[in-house]
Amino acid sequence: MLDIELIRDDPELIRAGLRKRNDDPGIVDEVLALDAKWRDLLHEVEELRAERNRVSKEIGRMKNPEERQVRIAEMRQVGDRLSELEQALREVEPAFQVKLLWIPNIPHTSVPVGPDESGNQEVYRRGDPRDFVAEGFVPLPHWDLGPALDILDFERGVKLAGSRFYVLKGMGARLQRALIFWMLDVHTRQNGYTEFYLPFVVKREILLGAGQLPKFEDNLYHDVEDDFWMVPTAEVALTNLHRDEILDADQLPLYYVAYTACFRREKMSAGRDVRGIKRGHQFDKVELYKFVTPEASYNELETMTANAEGLLQALKLPYRRLELCTGDLSFGAAKGYDLEVWASGQNEWLEVSSCSNVTDFQARRANVRYRPEPGAKPRYVHTLNGSGLALPRVMIAIMENYQQPDGSIIVPEVLRTWMGGVEVI
């Protein structure tokens, strides 16, 4: 959520940011109109309350019964008017707050301007794709490799839960588990993150605090009876761990990591990404999260992205870093990077991590602040989030890039300890 003072003081800055995102800047005028109406109502309510309090004291000192009755009658009219205004205030304030929640974060000035993902800029590549032609065979996609090895079952996934679900079996399930355990160990032992195990369902206000509601309501799974929501990412819960808290400056920065299953309604065009495990309604992810001071947040974005890249380097997978343009930034991000890994069987780049500096956008929603020094006025923290890494696309990359002519898959050396010494699937 943006600072309403910033919107009041410099609305054109917000409009310009929305234009860069290809969003409608008209919402700024709607917010300002509701804000002005709310402030006018509040001013009138406060004036009438003050008048009622003042006259009530006067009535108590009056000795003339007739004058007292006149003033009492006048105060009844004031009371009726006050009730009308208070009702109007109760209607305007939530409308204003909801409208404010629909404004995305404003892109940082360094973010390249672009209409959509076509405007993202490649920063660099690391690692060379394997030359399968030189090795004398054509690489298969994972949707052929997995079933042939009996480690991936699409039919039973559909039987259990419908389209966009699958079952990992035997060494397939173990490989996924090994990746999760290994990634958590790297981030906690080497990169300084504290691990959390979180609920996979959260309350409505938790999604509001993380910026998922109201914008993405149609993409979330919701239990209506208890108003529980299945997490689309661990970022949602991590954002709210310090909800309504004031942290001490010496507590920052805080580095958190968590594994969760993630649940999202994938709505795609017919024929797009319909094969394999690239897109599903349920997937696993290890999430990185930071609470930092505003001055440090852009440097922290670089180190967070480097932490995610370190995993791809250790797995010896070819990847590239993209700087996201304004039209492809997530709703809450002011600046972000995507990491994409090469999948030889599909012959395409797959996003396995998106790292973002959200500045104070989520902190305002979740009311997470820190006190720069004893006695100082609290300030909002800056928060950052990133995938470290997201499955199952890492699984796809390992299967397709490490495949052998006989259809087997070499287990990356760094994972073999977590695979019980297994070297080949």
N, C-alpha and C positions, 0 to 999 in steps of 0.2 A: 504494500500500500504506500502511495506517495504521501509526502507531507502536505497537508492542506494549505499550510502557510506558503509553501513553494508554489502551489497552484494559484493561490490568490495573488502572490507578488509577481509571478512571471508566467502567466498562462501561455504565452506564445512559445516559451521554452518547451512546455509539455506538448503543445500542438505540433511543434517541429519534430519532437521525438516520436510522436505517434505517426506522423507522415513517413518518417524514415522506416517505421515498422510496417507500413502499409495499413495502418489502422485508421479509423475515422476520428479525426480531431474534434468532431462535434460533441463528443462526450465531455470535453472540458467545459464547454458552455453549459451543458446540462448540469454538471456538478456545481459550477459557480452559481447557477440560478437557484438550485436547491439550497446551496450554502447561504446565499443572500436571504432567501425566504426563511430559513431556519434562524439565522441571526436576528432578522427583524422580529420574528415571533418571540424569540427568547428575550429580546430587549423589552418588548411590550409586556411580556409576562412578568419580568423582573420589576418593571416600573409599577404595574398594578399590585404586585405583591407588597412592594414597599409602601404604596399608598394605603393599602388595606391595613398594614401593620401600624402605620402612623395614625390613621383615623381611628383604629380600634383603641389606641391609647387615649385619643382625644375623647372618644365616647365615654370611656371609663371615668374621665374627669368632669363630664358635663353634669350640671345640676338641673337644667331645664328639661323636663320630660319630653316636651314637644320637639325641641331641637334634637334631642337624642334620637327620637323616632325617625325624624327626617334623615339624619346621618346614617341610621341603621338601614333605612330603605335604600339610600344611595349605595351603601356597601353591598346590599344584596344584588344590585345591578352590576356592581364591580365584580362580585363573586361569580355571577352568571357569565359575564364577559371573560373572566379569567378561566372558567371551566372550558369555554369554547376554544380559547387560545391554547390551553394546555393540551386539549384533544388534538388540535391541529399540529402542535409541536410533536406530539407522540406519533403522528402520521408522517410528518416531514423528516424527522431525524433518521428513522431506519431507511427511508427511501434514499436519503442523502448518503448514508453509510454504504448501502448496497451499491449505489452507482459508483462510489469511490472505489469499491473493490474490483470493478471491471476495468480500471485503468492499469495497463501493464507498466513495468519499470521502464525508465528512460535509458536508451543506449548510451554508453560512454562515448566520448568524442573520438576515441581511437578506433571504434568499431566501424569496419567498412560498410558503406551503404549498398544494399542490394535488395532485390524484390523477394527472393526466396532462396532455397538451398543452392541454386545456380550461381548465386553471388558470393558463396563462401570462398575463402582464399586459402589455398594450400600453403602452409608455412614451411614444411619439409617432409621428406620421407626417410624412413629408416629400414634397412634390410632390403634385399633383392628377392622378388618372387622366384620361386623354384622353376627351373627350365625343364618342364616335363617332356617337351619335344626332344631335347637332347638325350633324355633318359629312355626315349623310345616308347612312351605310352601316353594316352590321353587321360587326364585326371577326371575322376567321377565326382559328381555332386554328392553331398552327404546323404541325400534321400535315397541314393542307391547303395552307398557304402554301409550305412547303418543297418538297414534290414538284412543285407547280405551277411554281415557279421553277427546278426542276431543280438544287437545291442540297442536297436531303436525300432519301436513298433508303433506305426501310425494307426493301424486298424483298431488295435485295442484301446488306444487313446480316444479315438472317436466313439468306440463302443461305450466307454466309461463316461465321457463328458461332452461329446459332440465335436464339431469341427474346431480346428485350431488347438487341439490337445493331442498329446502323444505320450508314450511310455518309454522311459529309458530302462534298460535291462542289463543285468550282469555288469560287464566291464564298462558299459555306457554310463550306468548309474554311478559306478565307482569313480569314473573319470570326472564326472560332474562334481561329486562330493570331494574328490581330491583337489580340484580347482578351488572350490570354496574354502576349504581348510587352509590350503597353501596361501591364498590371497589374504585371508585374515591374519595368518601368522606373519607374512611379510609386512603388512601394514602396522601390526601391533609391535613386532619385535625390531623392525628396521626403520619404520617411518614415524614412529612415535604416536600412533593413534590408540585411543582407548576403545576396547570392544564393548558393544552392547547387544543384548538379545532383547528384541522388542516384540510387543503384540503385533499380530498381523491384521488386527481390526482396530479402528480408532473411532472416536466421537466426531460429530460434525464440526465442532469448533476447532478441532485439531487440523482438519483439512482446510478450514478457513484461514487458520494461522499460517499454514504452509503455502497458501496461494493456489490450492487446487480447486477450492470452491469460491465463488459460484461458477467460475469459467469452465471447468472440465467435468461438471456433474454428469453429463451424458456418457462419459468414458469410464465412470467408476462403478464398482459393484456395491450395492447398498442393501442392507437388511432393514426393511422398513419398520418392522415391529419394534426393534430395540434401537433403531437409528444408529446402527453400527455400519462402518464403511470399511471395506477391505483395502489395505494399503496399496497404492499404485507404485510406491517406492518407499524405502526406509527413510528417505529425506523428510517425509511428512511427520513421522514420529520424532526424529532427531531434532527437527526445528523446534518442537514444542517441549523438549526435555526441560528447558529453562523458562518456560512460559510464565509470564507475570513475575519474573525474578529480576533483581538488581545484583549483578555480579561485581566483585571487586576487580580493579584493574590488574592486580597481580595474578588473578585466575586465568587471564587471557594470554595467549590464544588457547582455545580448547580444540583438540583434534579428536573426532569420534569416527568409529567405523562400525557398521552393522551389516549382517546378512539377513535378508528376508526373501521370502517368495513375494512376487509382485503380481497384482491382478489389474488388468485393464481390458476394456472393451475395444478390441482392435476393429476399426471400421475402415475398410479398404475398398478400392474400386475392384470390380469383378476382374479376375485374371491377374491381379497384381500380388506378387509374393504368396501365391497360393500353395506352393510346394515347400515341403521341408519344415524346419523348426525356426526359421528366421523370425516369424511373427506369430505370437500366440497370446491367448488371454491370460496365461499364467507363465511366469518365468522367474528364474533366480537371479539375484544381483547382490553384489557386495558394494555398499554405498559409503563414500567418504563425506565427512561433514566438518565444517569449521565455524567456530565463533571467534571473531577477531576484532581488533580495533579498526576504525575506519581508515586510519593512515596506512595500515598494513595490508589491506584486503587485496589489492591488485598484485602485490608480490606473492601473497598467499595463493592466489590463483595459479601462478606459474609453478609453485612448488607442488600444489595438489595435482596439476596436470602431469608434472614430471613423475610423481608417485605412481600414477596410473600407467604412464609410459614405461616405467621400470618393469612392470609385469610383462608387457609385450616384448620387451627386450630380453627378459629372462626366458620367456617361452620361445624366443627366436622366431617370432612371427613378423613378416613384413607389415609395416603400418605407416600411416601418414597422420600428421596433425593438420587440422583445418581451423582457421579462425572464422567464427560464424559471423555472417553479415547481419545487418539490422532486421532483414525480413525473415531470418531463420532463428533468431534468438528465442529462447523459451520465455514464457509470460513474465517470469520474475527476474530474468537475468539482465544485467547491465552490460556484461561482456562474457563471452564463452568460447570454448574450444571443443571440437569433436575429435576423437581418435577413431580412425577407421582401419580395420585390418583387412588384408587381402585374402580372399577365398578363391583358391585356384579352381575348384570344381565348378563353382558358379560363375567364375571369371568376373568378379565384382568386388568393390570395397564395401565392407559392412561396419556400421558404427558399433563400437563396443564400449565407448565411454563418452560422456558429455560432461564437461566441467564448467561451472558457472560461478561468477561473482554476482551475488544477488543484492549486494550493498545492504541498506537498511530496510529493504522492501518487505522481507518476511519478519524481521525483528519488530517492525511497527505493528504488524498484524498480530503477532504472538506476544507483544509487549516484553521483549527481552532487552534489557539495558545493562549498562555497567557504569560504575562511578570512577571517573578518571583518577581522582585522588580523594582522600577523606574530606567530607564536607562539600565536595563539588556536586554540581547538578548532574544527575544521571543523563547519559547519552545512549542512543540506540547502538547496539553492536552491528557489525557487518557479518553476514553469513555467506558461506560458500558450500556448494555441493558438487559431487562428481561421482561417476561410476568407477568402481575400482576392483573388478570390472563387471560388466553385465554378461550374463549367460542368457541364452544358449549360443550366441554368435561366436564366442570364444571357442566353444565346442565345435562349431562348424569349421572354424579356421584350423583348428588342430586336426580334425578328421581329414579335411580336404588338402591341407598343405603337407601333412605327414604321411599321406597314403603311399603304399608301395604297389608295384606292378601286380602282385598276387592278391591285392585287395585288403591286405592287412594295414594296420596303422601303427606307426612308431609312437611310443609315449614320450613326450618331451622329457629330457633328462631331469629337469628341475622338479618334475612331478613324481618321479619314480618312488621316492621315499613315501609319499602319500598314497601311492598305488601298491604298496606292499612289495616293491621291487619289480613289478611287472614292467617289461620293456616294450612288448609288442602286443597289440590287440588283434 
